[in-house]
Amino acid sequence: MTDPYTDDDFGQPGSLYREVLSDTDGEHLASNIVGHASQGVDPDVTAGVIEYWRQVDPELGARAAKA
């Protein structure tokens, strides 16, 4: 059976986020995502960036959206 977390473009970064990064590292990643996606970027693009990271991990996408 194929693991849905590793058989696409989002599996490895999702595993890194869930299994390797500490909570602090995850917060920093979310903060960096938002920082780069919000500086003079069209709101539609920002929404797309958040959706992209939600595909990596739903919690990461939620953290980025919240920030």
N, CA, C and O atoms as a DFTB+ gen file, in Angstrom:
268 C
 N C O
     1  1       0.837      -1.175       0.000
     2  2       0.000       0.000       0.000
     3  2       0.886       1.243       0.000
     4  3       1.913       1.268       0.679
     5  1       0.509       2.255      -0.740
     6  2       1.288       3.477      -0.848
     7  2       1.004       4.395       0.332
     8  3      -0.151       4.633       0.683
     9  1       2.064       4.904       0.937
    10  2       1.932       5.848       2.037
    11  2       1.587       7.223       1.463
    12  3       2.370       7.764       0.682
    13  1       0.445       7.802       1.823
    14  2       0.043       9.087       1.241
    15  2       0.965      10.230       1.629
    16  3       0.938      11.283       0.992
    17  1       1.784      10.047       2.662
    18  2       2.673      11.119       3.080
    19  2       4.031      11.095       2.384
    20  3       4.809      12.037       2.534
    21  1       4.332      10.051       1.632
    22  2       5.654       9.988       1.027
    23  2       5.638       9.782      -0.480
    24  3       6.703       9.784      -1.097
    25  1       4.477       9.606      -1.097
    26  2       4.431       9.263      -2.511
    27  2       4.046      10.446      -3.397
    28  3       3.417      10.264      -4.439
    29  1       4.418      11.648      -2.988
    30  2       4.159      12.822      -3.807
    31  2       5.184      13.897      -3.464
    32  3       6.126      13.643      -2.712
    33  1       5.006      15.088      -4.008
    34  2       5.958      16.170      -3.779
    35  2       5.912      16.718      -2.352
    36  3       6.792      17.482      -1.955
    37  1       4.910      16.341      -1.593
    38  2       4.743      16.897      -0.268
    39  2       5.162      15.937       0.846
    40  3       5.257      16.346       2.003
    41  1       5.409      14.697       0.522
    42  2       5.703      13.692       1.537
    43  2       6.969      13.954       2.322
    44  3       6.948      13.946       3.553
    45  1       8.072      14.185       1.630
    46  2       9.331      14.388       2.345
    47  2       9.328      15.658       3.184
    48  3       9.751      15.615       4.340
    49  1       8.862      16.801       2.644
    50  2       8.839      17.970       3.526
    51  2       7.864      17.805       4.691
    52  3       8.103      18.331       5.778
    53  1       6.769      17.078       4.470
    54  2       5.835      16.820       5.560
    55  2       6.469      15.975       6.649
    56  3       6.299      16.249       7.837
    57  1       7.198      14.950       6.243
    58  2       7.898      14.105       7.217
    59  2       8.941      14.906       7.982
    60  3       9.090      14.739       9.193
    61  1       9.656      15.763       7.290
    62  2      10.646      16.614       7.946
    63  2       9.968      17.477       9.005
    64  3      10.448      17.582      10.134
    65  1       8.856      18.088       8.635
    66  2       8.147      18.949       9.578
    67  2       7.639      18.164      10.787
    68  3       7.808      18.599      11.926
    69  1       7.026      17.024      10.542
    70  2       6.406      16.247      11.625
    71  2       7.410      15.477      12.474
    72  3       7.217      15.345      13.682
    73  1       8.473      14.970      11.868
    74  2       9.335      14.012      12.548
    75  2      10.713      14.541      12.941
    76  3      11.379      13.960      13.798
    77  1      11.143      15.635      12.321
    78  2      12.504      16.110      12.572
    79  2      12.520      17.454      13.294
    80  3      13.262      17.624      14.261
    81  1      11.727      18.391      12.848
    82  2      11.760      19.729      13.420
    83  2      11.130      19.750      14.811
    84  3      10.128      19.082      15.064
    85  1      11.732      20.526      15.700
    86  2      11.146      20.751      17.018
    87  2       9.959      21.713      16.865
    88  3       9.760      22.287      15.795
    89  1       9.182      21.886      17.922
    90  2       8.074      22.838      17.879
    91  2       8.580      24.251      17.583
    92  3       7.957      24.994      16.824
    93  1       9.690      24.607      18.176
    94  2      10.273      25.930      17.930
    95  2      10.686      26.071      16.471
    96  3      10.439      27.104      15.849
    97  1      11.319      25.028      15.925
    98  2      11.711      25.061      14.515
    99  2      10.487      25.191      13.617
   100  3      10.520      25.912      12.620
   101  1       9.402      24.491      13.968
   102  2       8.162      24.584      13.199
   103  2       7.581      25.988      13.237
   104  3       7.083      26.484      12.226
   105  1       7.642      26.629      14.399
   106  2       7.177      28.015      14.502
   107  2       8.032      28.938      13.639
   108  3       7.510      29.825      12.962
   109  1       9.328      28.729      13.666
   110  2      10.222      29.546      12.837
   111  2       9.926      29.340      11.356
   112  3       9.905      30.299      10.585
   113  1       9.699      28.098      10.962
   114  2       9.378      27.818       9.561
   115  2       8.098      28.538       9.154
   116  3       8.056      29.181       8.105
   117  1       7.059      28.437       9.970
   118  2       5.796      29.114       9.668
   119  2       6.000      30.618       9.585
   120  3       5.467      31.270       8.687
   121  1       6.756      31.163      10.503
   122  2       7.038      32.599      10.503
   123  2       7.794      33.014       9.242
   124  3       7.495      34.051       8.650
   125  1       8.768      32.210       8.834
   126  2       9.523      32.507       7.617
   127  2       8.635      32.442       6.378
   128  3       8.747      33.276       5.479
   129  1       7.758      31.451       6.339
   130  2       6.835      31.330       5.202
   131  2       5.994      32.596       5.089
   132  3       5.884      33.185       4.013
   133  1       5.408      33.006       6.197
   134  2       4.554      34.188       6.199
   135  2       5.366      35.437       5.874
   136  3       4.916      36.286       5.106
   137  1       6.532      35.550       6.442
   138  2       7.367      36.720       6.177
   139  2       7.677      36.891       4.705
   140  3       7.635      38.007       4.186
   141  1       7.984      35.814       4.037
   142  2       8.325      35.886       2.620
   143  2       7.093      36.028       1.738
   144  3       7.159      36.635       0.670
   145  1       5.978      35.474       2.179
   146  2       4.771      35.482       1.343
   147  2       3.906      36.716       1.559
   148  3       2.883      36.877       0.894
   149  1       4.304      37.586       2.479
   150  2       3.452      38.741       2.767
   151  2       4.102      40.082       2.446
   152  3       3.465      41.126       2.584
   153  1       5.332      40.066       2.029
   154  2       6.036      41.317       1.746
   155  2       5.813      41.748       0.307
   156  3       6.548      41.343      -0.594
   157  1       4.794      42.572       0.097
   158  2       4.511      43.083      -1.239
   159  2       3.958      42.043      -2.188
   160  3       4.053      42.205      -3.404
   161  1       3.384      40.978      -1.657
   162  2       2.853      39.890      -2.473
   163  2       1.339      40.030      -2.540
   164  3       0.691      40.338      -1.540
   165  1       0.786      39.804      -3.714
   166  2      -0.664      39.852      -3.907
   167  2      -1.345      38.883      -2.940
   168  3      -0.860      37.768      -2.751
   169  1      -2.456      39.285      -2.327
   170  2      -3.150      38.403      -1.378
   171  2      -3.546      37.047      -1.968
   172  3      -3.568      36.050      -1.247
   173  1      -3.853      36.994      -3.246
   174  2      -4.180      35.708      -3.867
   175  2      -2.975      34.778      -3.884
   176  3      -3.113      33.567      -3.708
   177  1      -1.806      35.345      -4.094
   178  2      -0.578      34.550      -4.078
   179  2      -0.316      34.049      -2.661
   180  3       0.043      32.889      -2.463
   181  1      -0.496      34.929      -1.678
   182  2      -0.315      34.534      -0.288
   183  2      -1.239      33.381       0.072
   184  3      -0.819      32.432       0.734
   185  1      -2.491      33.456      -0.357
   186  2      -3.442      32.370      -0.095
   187  2      -2.973      31.073      -0.742
   188  3      -3.112      30.000      -0.155
   189  1      -2.421      31.165      -1.943
   190  2      -1.895      29.986      -2.623
   191  2      -0.707      29.387      -1.897
   192  3      -0.563      28.166      -1.832
   193  1       0.142      30.242      -1.353
   194  2       1.302      29.775      -0.593
   195  2       0.838      29.010       0.649
   196  3       1.369      27.944       0.961
   197  1      -0.143      29.553       1.346
   198  2      -0.653      28.882       2.544
   199  2      -1.268      27.536       2.175
   200  3      -1.063      26.548       2.880
   201  1      -2.015      27.488       1.084
   202  2      -2.611      26.224       0.648
   203  2      -1.531      25.204       0.295
   204  3      -1.661      24.021       0.607
   205  1      -0.469      25.665      -0.356
   206  2       0.652      24.783      -0.685
   207  2       1.213      24.139       0.581
   208  3       1.422      22.926       0.623
   209  1       1.459      24.956       1.620
   210  2       2.028      24.433       2.855
   211  2       1.036      23.578       3.617
   212  3       1.445      22.708       4.386
   213  1      -0.263      23.801       3.425
   214  2      -1.263      22.905       4.030
   215  2      -1.154      21.507       3.436
   216  3      -1.431      20.516       4.112
   217  1      -0.754      21.430       2.185
   218  2      -0.582      20.116       1.558
   219  2       0.642      19.411       2.121
   220  3       0.679      18.182       2.184
   221  1       1.635      20.176       2.526
   222  2       2.802      19.585       3.181
   223  2       2.375      19.022       4.530
   224  3       2.682      17.876       4.860
   225  1       1.667      19.833       5.305
   226  2       1.132      19.385       6.593
   227  2       0.018      20.341       6.999
   228  3       0.231      21.553       7.028
   229  1      -1.166      19.820       7.313
   230  2      -2.286      20.693       7.677
   231  2      -1.975      21.630       8.855
   232  3      -2.398      22.786       8.859
   233  1      -1.245      21.133       9.836
   234  2      -0.904      21.978      10.984
   235  2       0.039      23.106      10.571
   236  3      -0.120      24.237      11.030
   237  1       1.000      22.822       9.726
   238  2       1.918      23.850       9.245
   239  2       1.161      24.918       8.474
   240  3       1.403      26.111       8.655
   241  1       0.245      24.491       7.615
   242  2      -0.574      25.462       6.886
   243  2      -1.397      26.306       7.823
   244  3      -1.549      27.508       7.600
   245  1      -1.934      25.704       8.871
   246  2      -2.719      26.462       9.850
   247  2      -1.839      27.446      10.606
   248  3      -2.249      28.577      10.866
   249  1      -0.634      27.019      10.958
   250  2       0.304      27.937      11.627
   251  2       0.633      29.125      10.729
   252  3       0.651      30.268      11.185
   253  1       0.887      28.856       9.474
   254  2       1.212      29.930       8.538
   255  2       0.007      30.865       8.355
   256  3       0.174      32.083       8.305
   257  1      -1.180      30.311       8.258
   258  2      -2.383      31.127       8.093
   259  2      -2.618      31.995       9.324
   260  3      -3.004      33.158       9.210
   261  1      -2.384      31.423      10.492
   262  2      -2.592      32.156      11.736
   263  2      -1.602      33.321      11.862
   264  3      -1.963      34.406      12.319
   265  1      -0.368      33.086      11.457
   266  2       0.667      34.119      11.569
   267  2       0.418      35.230      10.572
   268  3       1.185      36.191      10.514
